[in-house]
C-alpha cells in the first residue's frame, strides 16, 4: 500500500510539472529564452514545494516562513520570486497562457512592446493599451495605442509584416487612427478586393451634375469614388492602351456634357471616333488635331484668352473674383477642356521647325488655363496612353492637382502621371491587367488611393446626350 501511495505521489508531481507547461505549448516558441528559463525555474521550484508538502506534510509553519522570506527578499531581488510556488505560472495566466489575449499578441507574437521582467525605472508598467478580437470570418483585429518614442508607423508596419506567420495570416492592413494609435487587421486568407469586380452602369444611374462633383466608380473601401471640379484647374489621366482610359473619361465628362452648367471643349488627338458620342453636346469638337495642328493651336489659344478674360472681369459677380463662390450656372457655366492623346499636341519628336513652334504655343495655351483657371471656372483634362515627360510636360502636370494613373508598366510612366509616389501607397504598376478601369488617383493633398471606374457603354452615353440636348438648350435660354 505504501508503495502504491509513493507511486501516486511521484505521478502527481510529474503530472503537475507537465500540466504547468501544457497550456503554453503553442506560445512558448514566441517567448524569449530568458523568460522561458525563468518559467522553467519557477515550475521546478513549484514541483519541489509540492514534493515537500506531499512527503513532509507536517511543516506548514516552516513553509509559510520560507514563503514570507522569499517575498521579502524578492522586493529587492526580483529573481528570487521565481522560487515561489506557482509564481511565474500565475503571472502567465493573465496573458501568456491564453494565446488570443491582447498582451500576448502585442508582446510575444508581434513584439510591438516587449516588457522586461527586470526592475526598471517604470517597474514593468505596461506603457500601452490594446484590445484584440481573434479570427472571425477570417479577420483578426488588434487595437493598439502606444504614445512613446520609437513606436512609429514604420515600426508597427514592420512588426506586423514579420508577425504574419505567428498570427497564421496571409496578409494584413493597418489603419492609422491617430497619434500613436493603430488598428491592425490580419487576414487568414487574402480578402477579395472589391475593385476586382467590374460594375456596368447605365446613364440613368448617374445623377444630374450638381455643378461640382461627379461619381465615377468605387474605392477599395467599397465607397463611391467622386471627383470634384471645384477649385480644380488641371486633371491628368494616363495609362497603357486598353487600361480603360477612354471609358473612364466618359464617366468624368458625361454629366457635364448633359448639363447646362458646363461647357465642354474636346480635342481628340487620336483622330478616331472615340469621342463621336459627345460631338453634338460639346461646345467645341476637334478630332483632326493630328492632321491640322495649326487649327488646334488657334482654338486652344482662343480658349486660353477667354479664360484670362473671365479671370479679369469675373462676369459671374461684380465683387467676388472666385467663380466657385457663386458656382456654375447656365448663364456662367464651368469650362472643361478635354485633350485626349495630348502627346499629339505636346510631343515635338520628329516634327518640323514650324510644327515645333506650334507645339510650344499649344503648351503655353494649356499652361495658361491650368495656371489661371482655378478661380475662373476653367479646367483642362489631359489624357494620354504614352505617359512620359514629353507627352505631359512637367510644368503642366505639376499644376494639375488631380491625377489618375491607370495601369502602366514602368515606374517612369507612373511618375510621369503622379509625380513622386508616396512610400507605401498604391502604385499603378501593380494594377492587374484584368482590372480594366482600375486606377490610382492622387488628390490635391497628395494622398493616393486605388479606385475603379464604372463601365458605361458609349452607346448609352450617346443616347443620354441625344435626349438631353434639347432640354439643355432650353434651360440655357430660360435662366
VENTAJO-V527874 format. One record per pair of residues at least 6 apart in sequence whose ideal C-beta (glycine too) atoms are under 7 Angstrom apart, sorted by the first residue. I is the first residue (numbers start at 1). J is the second residue. Records with the same first field share a line. If there is no record, write none. Layout:
# VENTAJO-V527874
I->J ; J
This chain:
# VENTAJO-V527874
9->54 ; 55
12->54
13->47 ; 50 ; 51
16->47 ; 50
17->43 ; 47
20->43 ; 46 ; 89
21->43
23->97
24->96 ; 97
26->99
27->96 ; 99 ; 104 ; 108
28->36
30->108 ; 109 ; 166
31->108
35->117
38->82 ; 88 ; 117
39->88 ; 92
41->82
42->82 ; 87 ; 88 ; 89
43->89
45->82 ; 83 ; 85
46->85 ; 86 ; 89
49->85
52->63
67->84
70->80 ; 81 ; 83 ; 84
73->80
74->80 ; 81
78->118 ; 119
81->87
82->88
94->103
95->101 ; 103 ; 104
96->104 ; 108
98->104
100->132 ; 134
101->132
102->130 ; 131 ; 132 ; 142
105->132 ; 142
106->112 ; 113 ; 128 ; 130 ; 144
107->113 ; 114 ; 115
109->163 ; 166 ; 167
110->159 ; 160 ; 163
111->159
112->144 ; 156 ; 159
113->127 ; 128 ; 146
115->124 ; 126
117->124
127->146 ; 148
128->144 ; 145 ; 146
129->145
130->142 ; 143 ; 144
131->143
132->142
133->140 ; 141
134->140
135->188
138->187 ; 188 ; 189
139->185 ; 187
140->167 ; 186
141->183 ; 184 ; 185
142->184
143->183
144->182 ; 184
145->180 ; 181
146->180
147->179 ; 180
151->180
153->176
156->174 ; 182
157->174
160->172 ; 174 ; 184
164->172
167->186
168->188
169->186 ; 187 ; 188
170->187 ; 188 ; 189 ; 190
171->187 ; 190
172->184 ; 185 ; 186 ; 187
173->185
174->182 ; 184
175->182 ; 183
176->182
177->183
193->220
194->218 ; 220 ; 222
195->218 ; 220 ; 435 ; 438 ; 450 ; 452
196->435
198->436 ; 437 ; 455
199->218 ; 454 ; 455
200->455
201->454 ; 456
202->460
203->254 ; 456 ; 460 ; 461 ; 464
206->215 ; 254 ; 255
207->215
208->255 ; 259
209->255 ; 256 ; 259 ; 261 ; 262
211->261 ; 327 ; 328
212->228 ; 229 ; 230
213->226 ; 227 ; 228
214->226 ; 227 ; 252 ; 255
215->224 ; 226
216->225 ; 227 ; 248 ; 251 ; 252 ; 453 ; 454
217->225 ; 451 ; 452 ; 453 ; 454
218->224 ; 225 ; 451 ; 452
219->225 ; 449 ; 451
220->449 ; 450
225->451
227->252 ; 402
229->334 ; 379
230->324
231->324 ; 374
232->379 ; 401 ; 402
233->369 ; 370 ; 373 ; 374 ; 378 ; 379
234->370 ; 379 ; 380 ; 399 ; 400 ; 401
235->379 ; 381 ; 400 ; 402
236->382 ; 392 ; 397 ; 400 ; 403 ; 404 ; 417
237->245 ; 248 ; 249 ; 381 ; 382 ; 383 ; 404
238->384 ; 387 ; 392 ; 405 ; 406 ; 408 ; 416 ; 417
239->245 ; 385 ; 405 ; 406 ; 407 ; 408
240->385 ; 407 ; 408 ; 409
241->385
243->406 ; 407 ; 436
244->406 ; 436 ; 437 ; 453
245->383 ; 385 ; 406
246->274
247->437 ; 453 ; 455
248->404 ; 437 ; 439 ; 453
249->383
250->456 ; 458 ; 461
251->453 ; 454 ; 456
253->264 ; 278 ; 336 ; 338
254->461 ; 464
256->262 ; 264 ; 336
257->264 ; 278 ; 281 ; 282 ; 465
258->281 ; 464 ; 465 ; 468 ; 472
260->330 ; 333 ; 472 ; 475 ; 476
261->328 ; 329 ; 330 ; 333 ; 334
262->328 ; 333 ; 334 ; 336
263->283 ; 333 ; 335
264->282 ; 283 ; 336 ; 338
265->282 ; 283 ; 284 ; 303 ; 337 ; 338
266->275 ; 278 ; 282 ; 284 ; 285 ; 338
267->286 ; 289 ; 296 ; 338 ; 339 ; 340
268->274 ; 275 ; 286 ; 287 ; 289 ; 340
269->289 ; 290 ; 339 ; 340 ; 341 ; 342 ; 344 ; 345
270->340 ; 341
271->287 ; 288 ; 289 ; 290 ; 291
274->340
275->287 ; 340
277->458 ; 461 ; 462 ; 465
278->465
279->285
280->465 ; 469
281->465 ; 469
284->299
286->296 ; 299
289->296 ; 344 ; 345
290->344
293->355 ; 358
294->358
296->345
297->358 ; 361 ; 362
300->362 ; 365 ; 366
301->361 ; 365
303->337 ; 369
304->365 ; 368 ; 369
307->368 ; 369 ; 372 ; 373 ; 376 ; 378
308->368 ; 372
310->376 ; 377 ; 378
311->372 ; 375 ; 376
314->320 ; 321
315->332
316->323 ; 326 ; 332
317->326
320->326
321->375
322->375
323->375 ; 376 ; 377
324->375
328->334 ; 377
329->479
330->475 ; 476 ; 479
331->479
334->377
335->377 ; 378
336->379 ; 381
337->369 ; 380
338->381
339->345 ; 380 ; 382 ; 383
340->383
341->383 ; 384 ; 385
342->382 ; 383 ; 384 ; 391 ; 392
343->384 ; 386 ; 390 ; 391
345->359 ; 362
346->359 ; 362 ; 363 ; 390 ; 391 ; 393
347->390 ; 391
348->356 ; 359
349->390
351->359
363->393
366->380 ; 396
367->395 ; 396
369->378 ; 380
370->380 ; 396 ; 399 ; 400
371->399
373->379
382->392
384->391 ; 392
387->408 ; 413 ; 416 ; 417
388->416
389->416
392->416
397->419
398->419
401->444
402->443 ; 444
403->417 ; 418 ; 442
404->439 ; 441
405->414 ; 417 ; 418 ; 428 ; 439 ; 440
406->428 ; 438 ; 439
407->428 ; 431 ; 433 ; 438
408->414 ; 428 ; 429
409->429
410->429
411->429
414->421 ; 427 ; 428 ; 429
415->421
418->440 ; 442
421->427
422->446 ; 448
425->448
426->440 ; 448 ; 449 ; 450
427->440
428->439 ; 440
431->438
435->452
437->452 ; 453 ; 455
438->452
439->451 ; 453
440->448 ; 450
441->448 ; 449 ; 451
442->448
